[in-house]
């Protein structure tokens, strides 16, 4: 199935953010390239490595929001993934440049969700879309409320 078009346009006063002209949603944008180690025998990026790109997008967003994940852990919180989903549309190959778009999408009392879109940088084609859902836990692994700084990050994420 073909994905809905994704038309990222720069967001005024926020150089690392874009607005999708199709849906009106705002996304954090970062770029990376595939490594040779990311590919499999068929010379395409191995499917599980897209989770690493999602993590790169998520941690880049948090770092740019002045709340790096290292600080989250220092404050006694951990956010393990409890659910994920990826829809693949086209492969990436060794040394392909890509854009990783990430946005905080759902926040509940003890859970948060990030949405992702990865596009081929040169063609603009959508490579995959997905999400990761996380549960807030303390150092002993007990579910707890989402920490106040993460709540604040959700609140200040740029709006369309």
PyMOL commands that set and color helices and strands:
alter all, ss='L'
color gray80, all
select helices_A, chain A and resi 36-38+49-64+69-74+148-156
alter helices_A, ss='H'
color red, helices_A
select strands_A, chain A and resi 8-11+14-20+26-33+78-88+97-107+111-120+126-137
alter strands_A, ss='S'
color yellow, strands_A
deselect
rebuild
show_as cartoon
